[in-house]
Amino acid sequence: MCSSAPAPRRPYPSDVSDDEWSLVAAYLTLMKEDAPQREYPMRELFNALRYVIRYGIAWRAMPNDFPPWSAVYQQAQRWLTAGCFETLAQDLRVVLRLASGRKAEPSAAIIDSRTLRSTPESGPRAGYDGAKRKRGSKVHLAVDTLGHLLALHVTAADVGDREAVARLATDIQDATGESVELAFVDQGYTGEKAAEAAGAQGIKLHVVKLPEAKRGFVLLPRRWVVERSFAWATRCRRLVKDYERYAETLAGFHVIAFVGYMLKHAAALIKGA
């Protein structure tokens, strides 16, 4: 008796579209599509990874119509180790900047951080952020003036913003070919130490201060862009807290979230062309 082929699964909102997949497939292909060791379609593995990040599920709670969680996890680690998403993010940023009438590489950046509460998985590497009164991890982020990712890394929450400037400035210049000359920051980055660390990479820090007579919410010039970028990331439930055992995984998942946002806009450009 012949068994019928399995019916295609119903798509999830987090699945990549055909236009998005046409942009991302080449970056994720670490071996030939028909390689004998490839057991599951690469697109389905990527869709499953996006599902985990978007909806915040545990790996072992993977829906049954996706490949097994272990296969998705192992492939995700291969992609993260190979730096696939960092390369994709850089190229997408250039495309979106040119489409907006900007130069390919930015001359200014915006830097900020946010603290994520720890969980039992991330607890052993967590620190206490006295300003936010949270125990967890701190995500240090740099974006261009359009809000697109330039650099990102994760530390314990007790690492101050000033201490993270040196590494962020280095990563910014590596990602942009040393085109950035100015970085907008908040008052947490004041002081000679932060200015010297940025200056060593050819970046001048400009501190955007709160108005003296502040009442309620105030939209700060330039600074709101990075806050919006953090808001984009928090739409992914996996990134609301630090659920990861390793800091590198948390950083990689943030990069994937930003890639997803940029992919959507790049795909819209393809449709409108």
Secondary structure as GFF3:
##gff-version 3
##sequence-region A 1 273
A	DSSP	alpha_helix	18	28	.	.	.	ID=ss1
A	DSSP	alpha_helix	42	55	.	.	.	ID=ss2
A	DSSP	three_ten_helix	59	61	.	.	.	ID=ss3
A	DSSP	alpha_helix	69	82	.	.	.	ID=ss4
A	DSSP	alpha_helix	84	99	.	.	.	ID=ss5
A	DSSP	beta_strand	108	117	.	.	.	ID=ss6
A	DSSP	three_ten_helix	123	125	.	.	.	ID=ss7
A	DSSP	beta_strand	127	129	.	.	.	ID=ss8
A	DSSP	beta_strand	134	143	.	.	.	ID=ss9
A	DSSP	beta_strand	149	156	.	.	.	ID=ss10
A	DSSP	alpha_helix	161	176	.	.	.	ID=ss11
A	DSSP	beta_strand	182	185	.	.	.	ID=ss12
A	DSSP	three_ten_helix	187	189	.	.	.	ID=ss13
A	DSSP	alpha_helix	192	199	.	.	.	ID=ss14
A	DSSP	beta_strand	204	207	.	.	.	ID=ss15
A	DSSP	alpha_helix	223	234	.	.	.	ID=ss16
A	DSSP	three_ten_helix	237	239	.	.	.	ID=ss17
A	DSSP	alpha_helix	247	272	.	.	.	ID=ss18
###
